[in-house]
Amino acid sequence: MANEINPLSYEDLSLGMTRERDYTVTPAIYEDFLRLFGDRSPLHVDADYARACGFSGPLMHGAVLNGFVSNFVGMVLPGGRSLELSVDIHFSQPFYLGDTIRVQGKIAQKLDVQQVVVLHLIFLNQTHPGTTATAKVQVKMMSA
């Protein structure tokens, strides 16, 4: 992950503007999530159980994608002058340890009075092709 913060202001943003970034679900991300949040349900940690349920291995926690949303919104689009107000995420395909997820974001709406933008995000799995999730994110732009 790049650490450069996009410095765009509300005025710099335009409808239809797009950005994307790839995120890989590394062992460190997986272990940190387990350590921090303690969700060790069998679908997430027991390969035999996950396979018995029809998956190819332990599923990653959907909340990992929320971490990617936070990074994407705060660093990429719209960037460092933003405050996430809401995230509505819909999961459509599981993802696994080692998968690379491409987050594609598009500004779908600008609400001038509130200085809010609405982003539509698509999470494309580059390792197991398909759409892992979609999301609608509302973001308040800070003026200072």
Secondary structure as GFF3:
##gff-version 3
##sequence-region A 1 144
A	DSSP	three_ten_helix	10	12	.	.	.	ID=ss1
A	DSSP	beta_strand	18	24	.	.	.	ID=ss2
A	DSSP	alpha_helix	27	37	.	.	.	ID=ss3
A	DSSP	alpha_helix	42	45	.	.	.	ID=ss4
A	DSSP	alpha_helix	47	52	.	.	.	ID=ss5
A	DSSP	alpha_helix	63	71	.	.	.	ID=ss6
A	DSSP	pi_helix	72	76	.	.	.	ID=ss7
A	DSSP	beta_strand	82	91	.	.	.	ID=ss8
A	DSSP	beta_strand	100	111	.	.	.	ID=ss9
A	DSSP	beta_strand	116	125	.	.	.	ID=ss10
A	DSSP	beta_strand	130	141	.	.	.	ID=ss11
###
